[in-house]
Amino acid sequence: MEFQRVDRSDPERIFMTVYQSYSTATVTNGQWVGWDIVTDKNGYAVTKIKGTIRGAVAGVAVQSIAPGEYGLIQAWGYKRDVKCTGGSGSVTSKLTIGRPMYFATSGFASARAYERTTVPLKTDYGKFPVGVVITALNTAAKNTSAATTAFYSVLIRCL
């Protein structure tokens, strides 16, 4: 674990070195990853978030990490360019300022706001918010559909 040095002009952040076990693609900057609790189960491997891994979100990649390589993720603090799922006003998972985020579906960019129903709270992956939305960076993507990837400023909270 790497703690960013305390500096009044730059918020604190916490980084971790992880092993990328997702063999199909390279993880890139801004993509969410989860602890590989299904295949590797070793405490340092991360993979694409899917199934039960939705309840074990590790953080956000801060660099490209090829399959089978080690790299850096951010587990806590402000990050400007996080990939998330957008949504229109009619979609209950729309990300808005101050909303806590969780993973309802699989993917590298599926973090979304809690739905207006209690269904997510009844599942394991909905009990711990992985971040808080600060603002959208590309408003065109955030306002189109729930399947569109948008970039957001986020306070990551994966510890």
Buried (B, 14 or more C-beta within 10 A) or exposed (E): EEEBEEEEEEEEBBBBEBBBBBEEEBBEBBBBBBBBBBEBEEEBBBBBBBEEBBBBBBBBBBEEBEBEEEBBBBBBBBBEBBBBBBBEEEBBBBBEEEBBBBBBBEBBBBBBBBBEEEEBEEEEBBEEBBBBBBBBBBEEBBBEEBEBBBBBBBBBBBE
